[in-house]
Amino acid sequence: MPIQDLVAEHAPSLFRVVARSLASVLRFLFLHVAVEFVLFNLGRAALLVVTFGRYPRGRALVTHAHRISGCGALVIVLAWCAIALFNHFASTAIGA
């Protein structure tokens, strides 16, 4: 069996494996950047503002990293709800 036949036979499955692997690496990187960088820093900034700079500092940054990231997600949800409410009430005020 010539090498061209082997390549033609196995190339589609090889491309699928490479594409799946690349997609999973990109998904991991995206989630890691989103959770560990964006949500963590947003949550940290929000907590520092609310607690007047007292929390999170020192060891709490490491031990409560998931809680801080969750706070960042909560900030995004609350901002989205505030924008939605503003748009709703602004459109009813204009239409009235």
TORPA-4810 file (N, C-alpha, C, O; in nm, 3 decimals):
<nodes>
NODE_1_0.085_-0.116_0.000_0.000_0.000_0.000_0.090_0.123_0.000_0.175_0.138_0.088_M
NODE_2_0.074_0.210_-0.096_0.157_0.331_-0.103_0.123_0.428_0.012_0.015_0.424_0.070_P
NODE_3_0.219_0.513_0.039_0.204_0.609_0.149_0.091_0.708_0.123_0.028_0.754_0.218_I
NODE_4_0.066_0.742_-0.002_-0.042_0.837_-0.033_-0.178_0.779_0.006_-0.265_0.851_0.053_Q
NODE_5_-0.194_0.648_-0.013_-0.321_0.585_0.026_-0.338_0.586_0.177_-0.449_0.607_0.227_D
NODE_6_-0.230_0.563_0.251_-0.237_0.566_0.397_-0.271_0.706_0.448_-0.352_0.722_0.538_L
NODE_7_-0.207_0.805_0.388_-0.235_0.943_0.427_-0.378_0.981_0.394_-0.446_1.042_0.476_V
NODE_8_-0.424_0.946_0.278_-0.561_0.978_0.237_-0.663_0.908_0.326_-0.771_0.962_0.351_A
NODE_9_-0.630_0.789_0.372_-0.723_0.713_0.455_-0.731_0.766_0.598_-0.839_0.770_0.657_E
NODE_10_-0.618_0.808_0.655_-0.615_0.848_0.795_-0.614_0.999_0.818_-0.622_1.043_0.933_H
NODE_11_-0.604_1.078_0.715_-0.597_1.223_0.732_-0.721_1.284_0.795_-0.708_1.368_0.884_A
NODE_12_-0.843_1.245_0.753_-0.961_1.309_0.816_-0.969_1.285_0.967_-1.001_1.377_1.043_P
NODE_13_-0.940_1.163_1.012_-0.946_1.137_1.156_-0.834_1.210_1.229_-0.854_1.255_1.342_S
NODE_14_-0.719_1.222_1.168_-0.609_1.294_1.228_-0.643_1.442_1.241_-0.613_1.504_1.344_L
NODE_15_-0.704_1.500_1.140_-0.743_1.641_1.146_-0.848_1.664_1.254_-0.846_1.767_1.321_F
NODE_16_-0.941_1.569_1.271_-1.042_1.582_1.375_-0.979_1.581_1.514_-1.017_1.659_1.601_R
NODE_17_-0.882_1.493_1.534_-0.814_1.486_1.664_-0.738_1.614_1.691_-0.742_1.667_1.802_V
NODE_18_-0.668_1.664_1.591_-0.592_1.788_1.609_-0.686_1.905_1.634_-0.658_1.989_1.719_V
NODE_19_-0.797_1.911_1.563_-0.893_2.020_1.582_-0.956_2.014_1.720_-0.971_2.118_1.785_A
NODE_20_-0.993_1.894_1.767_-1.048_1.880_1.901_-0.948_1.918_2.008_-0.983_1.983_2.107_R
NODE_21_-0.824_1.879_1.989_-0.720_1.914_2.086_-0.697_2.064_2.090_-0.684_2.122_2.198_S
NODE_22_-0.691_2.126_1.975_-0.673_2.270_1.968_-0.791_2.343_2.031_-0.772_2.443_2.100_L
NODE_23_-0.912_2.295_2.006_-1.030_2.358_2.064_-1.031_2.345_2.216_-1.069_2.439_2.286_A
NODE_24_-0.990_2.231_2.268_-0.990_2.215_2.413_-0.882_2.300_2.479_-0.902_2.350_2.589_S
NODE_25_-0.767_2.316_2.414_-0.662_2.404_2.467_-0.709_2.548_2.466_-0.688_2.620_2.564_V
NODE_26_-0.771_2.593_2.359_-0.822_2.729_2.352_-0.932_2.754_2.454_-0.938_2.861_2.514_L
NODE_27_-1.020_2.656_2.473_-1.127_2.668_2.572_-1.068_2.679_2.713_-1.113_2.761_2.793_R
NODE_28_-0.966_2.597_2.743_-0.901_2.603_2.873_-0.836_2.740_2.894_-0.849_2.799_3.001_F
NODE_29_-0.766_2.789_2.794_-0.701_2.919_2.807_-0.802_3.031_2.826_-0.782_3.120_2.909_L
NODE_30_-0.912_3.026_2.751_-1.015_3.128_2.765_-1.076_3.126_2.904_-1.091_3.230_2.967_F
NODE_31_-1.111_3.007_2.953_-1.171_2.998_3.086_-1.072_3.038_3.194_-1.109_3.103_3.292_L
NODE_32_-0.948_3.000_3.177_-0.847_3.036_3.275_-0.827_3.187_3.279_-0.820_3.246_3.387_H
NODE_33_-0.820_3.248_3.164_-0.803_3.394_3.159_-0.928_3.463_3.213_-0.917_3.559_3.289_V
NODE_34_-1.046_3.414_3.177_-1.170_3.477_3.221_-1.186_3.467_3.372_-1.218_3.566_3.438_A
NODE_35_-1.164_3.349_3.427_-1.188_3.330_3.570_-1.073_3.384_3.653_-1.094_3.459_3.749_V
NODE_36_-0.953_3.346_3.618_-0.839_3.380_3.702_-0.795_3.525_3.688_-0.736_3.580_3.782_E
NODE_37_-0.820_3.587_3.579_-0.772_3.724_3.561_-0.885_3.825_3.571_-0.883_3.913_3.657_F
NODE_38_-0.983_3.813_3.483_-1.087_3.915_3.475_-1.178_3.912_3.598_-1.194_4.013_3.667_V
NODE_39_-1.237_3.796_3.627_-1.330_3.789_3.739_-1.260_3.810_3.873_-1.315_3.876_3.961_L
NODE_40_-1.139_3.755_3.888_-1.067_3.771_4.013_-1.035_3.919_4.038_-1.060_3.970_4.147_F
NODE_41_-0.981_3.987_3.939_-0.944_4.127_3.959_-1.066_4.217_3.973_-1.063_4.314_4.049_N
NODE_42_-1.173_4.187_3.902_-1.296_4.264_3.917_-1.355_4.244_4.057_-1.397_4.340_4.121_L
NODE_43_-1.357_4.120_4.103_-1.406_4.092_4.238_-1.318_4.153_4.345_-1.368_4.205_4.445_G
NODE_44_-1.188_4.148_4.325_-1.096_4.208_4.421_-1.117_4.359_4.430_-1.121_4.416_4.539_R
NODE_45_-1.130_4.424_4.315_-1.153_4.569_4.314_-1.285_4.604_4.382_-1.291_4.699_4.459_A
NODE_46_-1.389_4.527_4.355_-1.519_4.554_4.416_-1.513_4.534_4.568_-1.567_4.615_4.643_A
NODE_47_-1.446_4.428_4.611_-1.436_4.403_4.755_-1.350_4.509_4.824_-1.380_4.549_4.937_L
NODE_48_-1.245_4.554_4.758_-1.163_4.660_4.816_-1.241_4.789_4.829_-1.224_4.862_4.927_L
NODE_49_-1.327_4.819_4.732_-1.408_4.940_4.740_-1.512_4.928_4.851_-1.532_5.022_4.928_V
NODE_50_-1.578_4.814_4.859_-1.684_4.796_4.959_-1.628_4.794_5.100_-1.690_4.847_5.192_V
NODE_51_-1.511_4.733_5.120_-1.454_4.722_5.255_-1.352_4.832_5.284_-1.278_4.823_5.382_T
NODE_52_-1.347_4.933_5.201_-1.255_5.047_5.218_-1.108_5.002_5.228_-1.031_5.054_5.308_F
NODE_53_-1.072_4.906_5.144_-0.933_4.862_5.134_-0.887_4.761_5.236_-0.767_4.733_5.244_G
NODE_54_-0.977_4.705_5.315_-0.936_4.610_5.419_-0.934_4.465_5.372_-0.853_4.387_5.422_R
NODE_55_-1.018_4.427_5.279_-1.027_4.289_5.232_-1.035_4.289_5.082_-1.104_4.376_5.029_Y
NODE_56_-0.976_4.205_5.011_-0.883_4.097_5.044_-0.739_4.144_5.038_-0.698_4.212_4.944_P
NODE_57_-0.664_4.107_5.136_-0.521_4.138_5.142_-0.448_4.016_5.197_-0.506_3.933_5.265_R
NODE_58_-0.320_4.007_5.166_-0.234_3.902_5.221_-0.277_3.762_5.185_-0.296_3.729_5.069_G
NODE_59_-0.292_3.680_5.290_-0.323_3.539_5.269_-0.464_3.517_5.213_-0.489_3.415_5.149_R
NODE_60_-0.553_3.609_5.236_-0.691_3.595_5.186_-0.697_3.595_5.035_-0.790_3.539_4.977_A
NODE_61_-0.599_3.656_4.968_-0.597_3.654_4.821_-0.581_3.512_4.769_-0.638_3.478_4.666_L
NODE_62_-0.506_3.430_4.839_-0.483_3.292_4.795_-0.593_3.200_4.846_-0.646_3.118_4.770_V
NODE_63_-0.626_3.211_4.973_-0.722_3.117_5.031_-0.864_3.140_4.984_-0.942_3.045_4.979_T
NODE_64_-0.901_3.261_4.949_-1.037_3.291_4.907_-1.044_3.330_4.759_-1.129_3.411_4.721_H
NODE_65_-0.958_3.274_4.677_-0.953_3.311_4.535_-1.085_3.281_4.464_-1.129_3.360_4.380_A
NODE_66_-1.148_3.168_4.495_-1.274_3.134_4.428_-1.388_3.225_4.474_-1.475_3.260_4.395_H
NODE_67_-1.387_3.263_4.599_-1.490_3.355_4.647_-1.473_3.493_4.585_-1.572_3.560_4.552_R
NODE_68_-1.349_3.535_4.569_-1.323_3.665_4.507_-1.367_3.663_4.361_-1.426_3.760_4.312_I
NODE_69_-1.338_3.553_4.290_-1.383_3.540_4.151_-1.535_3.535_4.142_-1.593_3.591_4.049_S
NODE_70_-1.598_3.470_4.238_-1.744_3.468_4.241_-1.802_3.606_4.263_-1.907_3.640_4.208_G
NODE_71_-1.736_3.685_4.343_-1.779_3.823_4.364_-1.766_3.904_4.234_-1.850_3.989_4.206_C
NODE_72_-1.661_3.876_4.156_-1.646_3.941_4.026_-1.759_3.904_3.932_-1.810_3.989_3.859_G
NODE_73_-1.799_3.776_3.934_-1.912_3.734_3.851_-2.041_3.801_3.898_-2.125_3.840_3.816_A
NODE_74_-2.056_3.815_4.029_-2.174_3.883_4.082_-2.178_4.030_4.041_-2.286_4.084_4.013_L
NODE_75_-2.064_4.094_4.036_-2.056_4.234_3.991_-2.102_4.245_3.846_-2.175_4.337_3.811_V
NODE_76_-2.060_4.150_3.763_-2.101_4.153_3.622_-2.252_4.133_3.610_-2.318_4.203_3.533_I
NODE_77_-2.308_4.039_3.686_-2.452_4.014_3.680_-2.530_4.136_3.730_-2.630_4.174_3.669_V
NODE_78_-2.485_4.196_3.838_-2.555_4.314_3.891_-2.545_4.432_3.795_-2.642_4.508_3.780_L
NODE_79_-2.431_4.449_3.731_-2.418_4.557_3.632_-2.511_4.533_3.514_-2.573_4.626_3.463_A
NODE_80_-2.520_4.407_3.470_-2.609_4.374_3.359_-2.755_4.399_3.397_-2.832_4.450_3.316_W
NODE_81_-2.793_4.363_3.519_-2.930_4.387_3.565_-2.959_4.537_3.575_-3.068_4.583_3.541_C
NODE_82_-2.862_4.614_3.623_-2.881_4.759_3.633_-2.899_4.821_3.495_-2.984_4.908_3.477_A
NODE_83_-2.821_4.777_3.399_-2.835_4.829_3.262_-2.971_4.790_3.204_-3.036_4.872_3.139_I
NODE_84_-3.015_4.667_3.229_-3.144_4.621_3.179_-3.258_4.701_3.241_-3.352_4.740_3.172_A
NODE_85_-3.251_4.725_3.371_-3.355_4.803_3.438_-3.356_4.947_3.389_-3.462_5.005_3.367_L
NODE_86_-3.239_5.005_3.372_-3.232_5.142_3.322_-3.293_5.151_3.182_-3.370_5.242_3.154_F
NODE_87_-3.258_5.056_3.095_-3.314_5.058_2.960_-3.465_5.039_2.962_-3.536_5.102_2.884_N
NODE_88_-3.515_4.954_3.051_-3.659_4.930_3.058_-3.733_5.055_3.103_-3.830_5.097_3.040_H
NODE_89_-3.687_5.115_3.213_-3.758_5.232_3.265_-3.736_5.357_3.181_-3.823_5.444_3.175_F
NODE_90_-3.622_5.367_3.115_-3.599_5.482_3.026_-3.689_5.472_2.904_-3.738_5.574_2.856_A
NODE_91_-3.710_5.351_2.852_-3.794_5.337_2.733_-3.941_5.359_2.769_-4.015_5.411_2.686_S
NODE_92_-3.985_5.322_2.889_-4.124_5.347_2.925_-4.147_5.494_2.955_-4.257_5.545_2.932_T
NODE_93_-4.046_5.564_3.007_-4.061_5.706_3.035_-4.068_5.787_2.905_-4.142_5.886_2.898_A
NODE_94_-3.993_5.747_2.806_-3.995_5.817_2.678_-4.127_5.792_2.605_-4.183_5.884_2.544_I
NODE_95_-4.177_5.670_2.612_-4.300_5.634_2.543_-4.425_5.689_2.610_-4.530_5.696_2.547_G
NODE_96_-4.416_5.728_2.735_-4.536_5.772_2.808_-4.577_5.911_2.774_-4.676_5.961_2.828_A
</nodes>
